[in-house]
Amino acid sequence: MKKLLSSIVVSAALMATVMPAQASEVGITPQATYDLVQQDEQVLFIDVRDPVEIMFIGFTDSVDLNIPYLMVDRTQWDSDKNRFRLYQNPKFIQQVEQALEARGLDHNATIITLCRSGSERGLPSANYLIENGFKNARYVINGFQGSSVKEGDKKGFRIQNGWQNSSLPWQAKPNPDKIHRVDR
């Protein structure tokens, strides 16, 4: 029994060290992303949030395009999460390929994804791209809005880390030429 417990503890410790290492291998800081985008034309920088979220939270014109990874289905309510259901954009890979082609890039280009916090869409979208042959996919650590404060009178506010809180350029309104739209 003692040997079994030791194995479980060692396995859990290994899993805990492997998982963050995988995230850190594909994660890139907001500042490093901004610097890379400014100097390297072989980068596709995409905002993977639902366009409605961008309208209410803000946008950076540093991205090439908004290509949603998960989209909101406003016809289905998720009672467990107390929100509308999210579904994966069925054209995500196709839209990324089109964006790469429009910029004269291929599957070997660096693709950086940006979501609100980096967790629900940022890292998963980068991993999904890697699984689909885009070996240089990355995601912005802590995303656009950053992490929420855990204590104090600002508890719950996303005022630490992330793109917005790193003094990087952003604006309240999206760029109509870059935002995902179904009217064109």
C-alpha positions as CSV (number, residue, x, y, z in Angstrom):
1,M,0.0,0.0,0.0
2,K,2.8,2.4,0.9
3,K,4.5,1.6,-2.4
4,L,1.3,2.3,-4.3
5,L,0.8,5.7,-2.5
6,S,4.4,6.6,-3.3
7,S,3.8,5.8,-7.0
8,I,0.6,8.0,-7.0
9,V,2.4,10.9,-5.3
10,V,5.4,10.7,-7.7
11,S,3.0,10.4,-10.7
12,A,1.0,13.4,-9.5
13,A,4.2,15.4,-9.1
14,L,5.4,14.5,-12.5
15,M,2.1,15.5,-14.1
16,A,2.1,18.8,-12.2
17,T,5.6,19.6,-13.6
18,V,4.8,18.4,-17.1
19,M,1.6,20.3,-17.6
20,P,3.0,23.8,-16.9
21,A,6.1,23.1,-18.9
22,Q,3.9,22.4,-21.9
23,A,2.0,25.6,-21.4
24,S,5.3,27.5,-20.9
25,E,6.7,26.1,-24.1
26,V,3.8,27.6,-26.1
27,G,3.2,30.6,-23.9
28,I,4.6,34.0,-24.8
29,T,4.2,37.2,-22.7
30,P,2.2,40.2,-24.0
31,Q,5.4,42.3,-24.2
32,A,7.3,39.6,-26.1
33,T,4.3,39.2,-28.5
34,Y,4.2,43.0,-29.1
35,D,7.9,43.1,-29.8
36,L,7.8,40.1,-32.1
37,V,4.8,41.4,-34.1
38,Q,6.6,44.8,-34.5
39,Q,9.8,43.2,-35.9
40,D,8.8,40.0,-37.7
41,E,6.7,39.8,-40.7
42,Q,6.5,36.0,-40.5
43,V,4.0,36.1,-37.6
44,L,0.2,35.8,-37.7
45,F,-1.3,37.4,-34.6
46,I,-4.9,36.5,-34.1
47,D,-7.5,37.4,-31.5
48,V,-9.5,34.2,-30.9
49,R,-12.3,35.8,-28.8
50,D,-15.9,36.0,-29.8
51,P,-16.5,39.4,-31.5
52,V,-19.2,40.4,-29.1
53,E,-16.7,40.0,-26.2
54,I,-14.2,42.2,-28.0
55,M,-16.9,44.9,-28.3
56,F,-17.3,45.0,-24.5
57,I,-13.8,44.4,-23.3
58,G,-11.5,46.1,-25.9
59,F,-9.2,45.3,-28.8
60,T,-5.6,45.7,-29.9
61,D,-5.0,46.8,-33.5
62,S,-1.7,44.9,-33.2
63,V,-3.5,41.7,-34.1
64,D,-3.8,40.8,-37.8
65,L,-7.3,39.4,-37.5
66,N,-10.0,38.3,-35.1
67,I,-10.7,34.6,-35.8
68,P,-12.9,33.2,-33.0
69,Y,-11.9,29.8,-31.7
70,L,-14.9,29.4,-29.4
71,M,-18.0,31.2,-30.2
72,V,-21.1,31.9,-28.1
73,D,-24.3,30.1,-29.0
74,R,-26.9,32.5,-27.9
75,T,-29.7,29.9,-28.4
76,Q,-28.3,27.5,-25.8
77,W,-27.9,28.1,-22.1
78,D,-25.2,26.2,-20.0
79,S,-26.8,25.9,-16.6
80,D,-23.6,24.5,-15.0
81,K,-21.5,27.5,-16.0
82,N,-24.4,30.0,-15.8
83,R,-23.7,31.4,-19.3
84,F,-24.5,30.7,-23.0
85,R,-23.0,27.6,-24.4
86,L,-19.6,27.9,-26.2
87,Y,-18.9,25.9,-29.4
88,Q,-15.8,25.5,-31.4
89,N,-15.7,27.6,-34.6
90,P,-16.0,24.8,-37.3
91,K,-14.1,27.0,-39.8
92,F,-11.2,27.9,-37.4
93,I,-8.5,26.0,-39.2
94,Q,-9.8,27.1,-42.6
95,Q,-9.9,30.7,-41.6
96,V,-6.3,30.5,-40.1
97,E,-5.1,29.0,-43.4
98,Q,-6.8,31.8,-45.4
99,A,-5.2,34.4,-43.2
100,L,-1.8,32.8,-43.6
101,E,-2.2,32.6,-47.4
102,A,-3.3,36.2,-47.6
103,R,-0.1,37.2,-45.9
104,G,2.1,34.9,-48.0
105,L,2.8,32.7,-45.0
106,D,2.6,28.9,-44.6
107,H,2.1,26.4,-41.8
108,N,5.6,27.0,-40.6
109,A,4.9,30.6,-39.7
110,T,4.6,31.6,-36.0
111,I,0.9,32.0,-35.1
112,I,0.1,33.7,-31.8
113,T,-3.4,33.5,-30.3
114,L,-4.9,36.0,-27.9
115,C,-8.0,35.5,-25.8
116,R,-9.3,37.3,-22.6
117,S,-7.2,35.5,-20.0
118,G,-5.1,32.9,-21.9
119,S,-6.8,29.9,-20.4
120,E,-10.1,29.0,-22.0
121,R,-9.2,29.8,-25.6
122,G,-5.6,31.0,-25.8
123,L,-3.8,27.8,-24.8
124,P,-6.4,25.5,-26.2
125,S,-6.4,27.3,-29.6
126,A,-2.6,27.1,-29.8
127,N,-2.7,23.4,-28.9
128,Y,-5.4,22.8,-31.5
129,L,-3.3,24.5,-34.1
130,I,-0.3,22.4,-33.2
131,E,-2.4,19.3,-33.4
132,N,-3.5,20.4,-36.9
133,G,0.1,20.8,-38.3
134,F,0.9,24.4,-37.3
135,K,4.0,23.5,-35.2
136,N,4.9,27.1,-34.3
137,A,1.6,28.1,-32.7
138,R,1.8,30.1,-29.4
139,Y,-0.6,31.9,-27.1
140,V,-0.4,35.1,-25.1
141,I,0.1,34.3,-21.4
142,N,-2.7,36.0,-19.3
143,G,-4.4,37.1,-22.5
144,F,-5.9,40.5,-23.3
145,Q,-7.5,41.4,-20.0
146,G,-5.2,39.5,-17.6
147,S,-5.9,37.8,-14.3
148,S,-8.4,38.9,-11.6
149,V,-7.2,40.1,-8.2
150,K,-8.0,37.4,-5.6
151,E,-8.2,39.7,-2.5
152,G,-8.9,43.2,-1.3
153,D,-11.3,45.9,-2.5
154,K,-10.4,45.2,-6.1
155,K,-11.2,41.5,-5.8
156,G,-12.5,40.0,-9.0
157,F,-11.2,42.9,-11.2
158,R,-8.8,41.9,-14.0
159,I,-6.2,44.5,-13.3
160,Q,-3.0,42.5,-13.2
161,N,-0.9,41.2,-16.1
162,G,-2.3,40.6,-19.6
163,W,-2.1,42.9,-22.6
164,Q,-4.2,45.7,-21.2
165,N,-2.3,45.9,-18.0
166,S,1.1,45.8,-19.7
167,S,0.8,49.3,-21.1
168,L,0.5,47.9,-24.6
169,P,-1.7,49.6,-27.3
170,W,-5.4,48.9,-27.2
171,Q,-8.6,50.6,-27.7
172,A,-12.2,50.3,-26.6
173,K,-13.7,49.7,-30.1
174,P,-12.7,47.0,-32.5
175,N,-11.2,47.7,-35.9
176,P,-14.0,46.9,-38.4
177,D,-11.5,45.6,-41.0
178,K,-10.0,43.1,-38.5
179,I,-13.0,41.9,-36.5
180,H,-14.7,38.7,-37.4
181,R,-17.8,39.6,-39.4
182,V,-20.4,37.4,-41.2
183,D,-21.6,40.3,-43.4
184,R,-18.7,40.0,-45.8
